[in-house]
């Protein structure tokens, strides 16, 4: 038996490995199984080159638990190691056998590394045994280390090729002797490894997942089945994009478009990042633009730089190229769907519109492409691109300054009377009911200097599209000033601004409008959790229609001050009710007063 000390820079290497090298202790299992996959992949490569003769036999990897011995074993039937190789690879921390192998054969992409990857075992074990037999004609050996630089190396009794990594699990980590915990980790990290993994005599992985195949090999049913494999019990995706590129970097994957709610809810089905089918993370914000985080699926690339534990990403030039590529592929896919079958594209708009708008707001390159197919939907369920819609309404909705006014509602039920007035005037009204629509409208206004968005309740019908046309009032200025005093007294507690306006006699006698700019800023501040505007009370204008008979006849002809106060109060509350501002006790009092009027 041979003894010695591992070649390291410091006697304190093991505590460093345990505490600082890996962000998650559980990653040890992924690293050790990755090494086993690497050893098996090397064997297959050598066999293909004729350097290993005869049948390879079963090459699956086994995970074994022995609760009595308190051991967890990772067994492979791969390339194995000779005594000399054990000395070389296990006793020189951070020496990568994969690197040497790649330099020799210049083929394939081997990610399993003995060295630091192997030494992750000491995060959970107080002793590690490596029992290995090389594919070469060499005796088996056993290497043992108890977490200190000292080790032993002796002959072993093993009659089959490959390596057993035996972890003597310490008490603090006894969870890794539980079958349920190991099953959980195998499902998380090893679900799609390219070599069959067996646990409790059952295969736990799909060695040939959809993203590793060519699109021509797959049907729609295959893609949907793979989605269910990734995210069991999830709703069926709308469509998908198959990524496959080998220059200037290697990247494969499948990205799915899920059905999205209008509230941009954070999804539990994150995009999963793999490196040669080894799960890395589902936190991919460094390589996937923020808006693409709404998608689901898989990205696999050996060219994405990872830290030593492969637990998080490191930014570099390749990452930026990959980000641009994914963005372009998604944008092009959407454009292709739009061009090929616009009707089907429109049918999916309620599900994909939020995603596209978010992408346009947050990603310049996506915005440039999406401008061609982002849709505006009006209240008649008609869809138009921005340019189509501008052409459609410019004849009737161009104001005195030459801007095309795009009218919209974010709540058609509450805005019914305002929408009715707008449509009666020959205007078209868009529907914008998504949380981020305020940002989206501002984005379009910035890009298109010839348009402005105005909500249907932001002004009186004659001012929604201000064409500098003025209707004459039947009341003199003095009478209007007198009436204004009555309404100002009633509305001053709500800090409303009262305006006397000559509208059509068919319009409401009193209307509440909410100025577009301030209302939009308040809503955006509330969305962002910013109280810069939220601390201010809602501002609104009280518009009194001087041409309505309830104003210029009934109110003026009332004799007592009490009757005038009562009618002004009623008309004011009627306007509040129309804007859904009348609630609670005020609403109950208004209903009782209405009953009294009827009586």
Residue pairs with C-beta under 8 A, 6 or more apart in sequence:
1 152
1 153
1 154
1 155
2 152
2 153
2 154
3 150
3 151
3 152
3 153
4 91
4 150
4 151
4 153
5 149
5 150
5 151
6 13
6 90
6 91
6 92
6 93
6 145
6 149
6 150
6 151
7 91
7 92
7 93
8 93
8 149
10 16
11 149
13 93
13 119
13 149
14 119
14 122
14 147
14 148
14 149
17 116
17 119
17 120
17 122
17 123
18 122
18 123
21 116
21 119
21 120
21 308
21 309
22 28
22 120
22 123
22 309
22 311
23 309
23 311
23 312
24 311
25 123
25 124
25 173
26 185
27 120
27 189
27 309
27 310
27 311
28 120
28 121
28 123
28 124
29 74
29 176
29 182
29 185
29 186
29 189
30 185
30 189
30 190
30 278
30 279
30 310
31 117
31 118
31 120
31 121
31 309
31 310
32 74
32 117
32 118
32 120
32 121
32 165
33 61
33 63
33 74
33 186
33 189
33 190
33 193
33 197
34 111
34 112
34 117
34 193
34 278
35 74
35 112
35 113
35 114
35 117
35 118
35 165
36 61
36 74
36 75
36 76
36 78
36 112
36 163
36 165
36 195
37 61
37 76
37 112
37 193
37 194
37 195
37 278
38 78
38 98
38 110
38 111
38 112
38 113
39 76
39 78
39 79
39 80
39 112
39 162
39 163
40 59
40 61
40 76
40 77
40 78
40 79
40 195
41 78
41 108
41 110
41 112
41 194
41 195
42 78
42 79
42 101
42 110
43 52
43 56
43 59
43 77
43 78
43 79
43 135
43 161
44 56
44 59
45 105
45 107
45 108
46 52
46 79
46 135
47 56
49 105
52 135
57 77
58 77
59 76
59 77
59 78
59 195
59 196
60 77
60 195
60 196
60 197
60 198
60 203
61 74
61 75
61 76
61 77
61 195
61 196
61 197
61 198
62 73
62 74
62 75
62 197
62 198
62 199
63 72
63 73
63 74
63 75
63 182
63 186
63 197
63 198
63 199
64 71
64 72
64 73
64 75
65 71
65 72
65 73
65 177
65 179
65 182
66 72
66 73
67 177
69 168
70 168
70 169
70 174
70 177
71 166
71 167
71 168
71 169
72 124
72 125
72 166
72 167
72 169
72 176
72 177
72 182
73 164
73 165
73 166
73 167
74 164
74 165
74 167
75 162
75 163
75 164
75 165
76 162
76 163
76 195
77 160
77 161
77 162
78 161
78 162
78 163
79 134
79 135
79 161
79 162
80 132
80 133
80 134
80 135
80 136
80 161
80 162
80 163
81 89
81 130
81 132
81 134
81 141
81 163
82 134
82 136
82 138
82 141
83 138
83 139
83 141
83 153
85 97
85 134
86 130
86 132
86 141
86 143
86 153
87 153
88 95
88 97
89 95
89 97
89 114
89 115
90 114
90 118
90 130
90 143
90 151
91 151
92 115
93 115
93 116
93 119
94 115
94 116
95 114
95 115
96 113
96 114
96 115
97 113
97 114
97 115
98 110
98 111
98 112
98 113
99 113
101 110
102 108
102 109
102 110
109 250
109 276
109 302
111 275
111 276
111 278
111 302
111 310
116 308
116 309
118 165
120 309
121 128
121 165
121 167
122 128
122 147
123 173
124 167
124 169
124 170
124 173
124 176
125 147
125 167
125 168
125 169
125 170
125 173
126 146
126 147
126 168
126 169
126 170
127 144
127 145
127 146
127 147
127 167
127 168
128 144
128 145
128 147
128 165
128 166
128 167
128 168
129 142
129 143
129 144
129 164
129 165
129 166
129 168
130 142
130 143
130 144
130 163
130 164
130 165
130 166
131 140
131 141
131 142
131 156
131 158
131 163
131 164
131 166
132 140
132 141
132 142
132 143
132 156
132 158
132 162
132 163
132 164
133 139
133 140
133 141
133 156
133 158
133 159
133 160
133 161
133 162
133 163
134 161
135 161
139 155
139 156
140 155
140 156
140 157
140 158
140 159
141 153
141 154
141 155
141 156
142 153
142 154
142 155
142 156
143 151
143 152
143 153
144 151
144 152
144 153
145 151
145 152
158 164
167 176
169 176
169 177
175 181
176 182
179 200
182 199
183 199
183 204
186 197
186 199
186 204
186 205
187 204
188 279
189 278
189 279
190 197
190 204
190 205
190 278
190 279
191 204
191 205
191 206
191 279
192 205
192 206
192 207
192 209
192 274
192 277
192 279
193 205
193 207
193 277
193 278
194 207
194 208
194 212
194 276
194 277
195 207
196 203
196 205
196 207
197 203
197 204
197 205
198 204
206 229
209 226
209 229
209 277
209 298
210 218
210 222
210 223
210 226
210 254
211 226
211 242
211 243
211 252
211 253
211 254
211 298
211 300
212 252
212 277
212 300
214 244
215 242
215 244
218 242
223 240
223 242
223 254
223 256
224 236
224 237
226 254
227 234
227 236
227 237
227 240
227 256
227 296
227 297
228 234
230 269
230 272
230 296
230 297
230 298
231 269
231 296
234 258
234 269
234 296
235 258
235 259
237 256
237 257
237 258
237 259
237 296
238 256
238 257
238 258
238 259
238 348
238 351
238 352
239 256
239 257
239 333
239 337
239 348
240 254
240 255
240 256
240 257
240 297
241 254
241 255
241 329
241 330
241 333
242 253
242 254
243 251
243 252
243 253
243 254
243 255
243 299
243 325
243 326
243 329
244 251
244 252
245 251
245 252
245 325
248 321
249 301
249 303
249 318
249 321
249 322
249 325
250 301
250 302
250 303
251 299
251 300
251 301
251 303
251 322
251 325
252 299
252 300
252 301
253 297
253 298
253 299
253 300
253 301
254 297
254 298
255 271
255 292
255 295
255 296
255 297
255 298
255 299
255 326
255 330
256 295
256 296
256 297
257 295
257 351
257 352
257 355
258 267
258 269
258 294
258 295
258 296
259 351
260 294
260 351
260 352
260 354
260 355
261 354
262 354
262 433
262 434
262 435
263 435
264 294
264 354
264 358
264 435
264 436
267 294
267 296
269 296
270 282
270 283
270 284
270 293
270 296
271 282
271 284
271 288
271 292
271 293
271 295
271 296
271 297
271 298
271 299
272 279
272 281
272 282
272 284
272 297
272 298
272 299
273 279
273 280
273 281
273 282
273 284
273 287
273 298
273 299
273 300
273 301
273 304
273 313
274 280
274 298
274 299
274 300
275 300
275 301
275 302
275 304
275 306
275 310
276 300
276 302
277 300
278 310
280 306
280 310
280 311
281 311
281 312
281 313
283 312
284 293
284 299
284 313
285 293
286 313
286 314
286 315
286 319
287 299
287 304
287 313
287 319
287 322
287 323
287 326
288 295
288 299
288 323
288 326
289 323
289 326
289 327
289 359
289 362
289 363
289 366
290 358
290 362
290 363
291 355
291 358
291 359
291 361
291 362
291 363
291 366
292 326
292 327
292 330
292 359
294 354
294 355
294 358
295 330
295 355
299 326
301 322
303 318
303 322
304 313
304 318
304 319
304 322
305 313
305 314
305 315
305 316
305 318
305 319
306 312
306 313
306 314
307 313
307 314
313 319
324 365
327 363
327 365
327 366
328 365
328 369
330 359
330 366
331 359
331 365
331 366
331 369
331 370
332 369
334 352
334 356
334 369
334 370
334 373
335 369
335 372
335 373
337 344
337 345
338 345
338 372
338 373
345 373
345 375
346 375
346 383
349 375
349 377
349 383
353 374
353 375
353 377
353 434
354 434
354 436
356 370
356 373
356 374
357 374
357 434
357 436
357 437
357 440
358 436
359 366
359 367
359 370
360 366
360 367
360 370
360 371
360 374
360 440
360 443
361 367
361 436
361 439
361 440
361 443
367 443
371 386
371 447
372 385
373 385
374 385
374 386
375 383
375 384
375 385
376 383
376 384
376 385
376 386
376 389
376 406
376 430
377 383
377 430
377 431
378 384
378 428
378 429
378 430
378 431
379 409
379 412
379 419
379 429
379 430
379 431
384 392
386 444
386 448
389 406
389 430
390 404
390 448
390 450
390 451
392 428
393 404
393 406
393 427
393 428
394 404
396 426
396 427
396 428
396 465
397 404
397 405
397 406
397 407
397 427
397 428
397 465
398 404
398 405
398 465
399 405
399 452
399 465
399 466
399 467
400 466
400 467
400 468
402 450
403 450
403 451
403 452
404 450
404 451
404 452
405 451
405 452
405 453
405 454
405 464
405 465
406 430
406 451
406 452
406 453
406 454
407 422
407 427
407 428
407 429
407 430
407 453
407 454
407 455
407 456
407 464
407 465
408 429
408 430
408 431
408 432
408 441
408 453
408 454
408 455
408 456
409 415
409 418
409 419
409 429
409 430
409 431
409 432
409 433
409 455
409 456
409 457
410 431
410 432
410 433
410 437
410 455
411 433
412 419
412 431
414 579
414 580
415 455
415 456
415 457
417 508
417 578
418 456
418 457
419 429
419 456
421 456
421 461
421 507
422 429
422 456
422 461
422 464
423 429
425 461
425 464
427 464
427 465
429 456
432 440
432 441
432 453
434 440
435 527
436 527
438 520
438 523
438 524
438 527
439 524
441 453
441 520
442 520
444 451
444 453
445 451
445 452
445 453
453 516
454 464
454 465
454 516
455 514
455 516
455 519
456 464
457 512
457 513
457 514
457 579
458 464
458 513
458 514
458 515
458 516
458 519
459 513
459 515
459 516
460 501
460 503
460 507
460 511
460 513
460 543
461 503
461 504
461 507
462 469
462 471
462 501
462 503
470 502
471 502
471 503
471 504
471 547
472 502
473 480
473 500
473 502
473 546
473 547
474 502
474 546
474 547
474 552
475 483
475 500
475 546
475 551
475 552
479 556
480 500
480 546
481 500
483 500
483 544
483 546
483 551
483 555
483 556
484 498
484 500
484 544
486 555
486 564
486 565
486 568
487 498
487 510
487 542
487 544
487 568
487 572
488 498
489 568
490 565
490 568
490 569
490 572
491 498
491 542
491 572
494 537
494 540
495 537
495 539
496 512
496 539
496 540
496 541
496 542
497 539
497 540
497 541
497 542
498 541
498 542
498 544
499 541
499 542
499 543
499 544
500 544
500 546
501 543
501 544
501 545
501 546
502 545
502 546
502 547
503 511
503 543
503 545
503 546
503 547
503 548
504 547
505 545
505 547
505 548
505 549
507 545
507 548
508 545
508 548
508 574
508 575
508 578
509 544
509 545
509 548
509 550
509 551
509 571
509 574
510 542
510 543
510 544
510 545
510 551
510 571
510 572
510 574
510 575
511 542
511 543
511 545
511 575
511 578
512 540
512 541
512 542
512 543
512 575
512 576
512 578
512 579
512 581
513 540
513 541
513 543
514 538
514 539
514 540
514 541
514 579
515 539
515 540
515 541
518 533
518 539
519 538
519 539
521 533
522 533
522 534
522 536
522 538
524 533
525 531
525 532
525 533
525 534
526 534
540 579
542 572
542 575
544 551
545 551
546 552
550 567
550 571
551 571
554 567
555 564
555 567
555 568
555 571
558 564
558 567
570 590
570 593
570 597
573 582
573 586
573 590
573 593
574 590
576 582
576 586
577 587
577 590
582 590
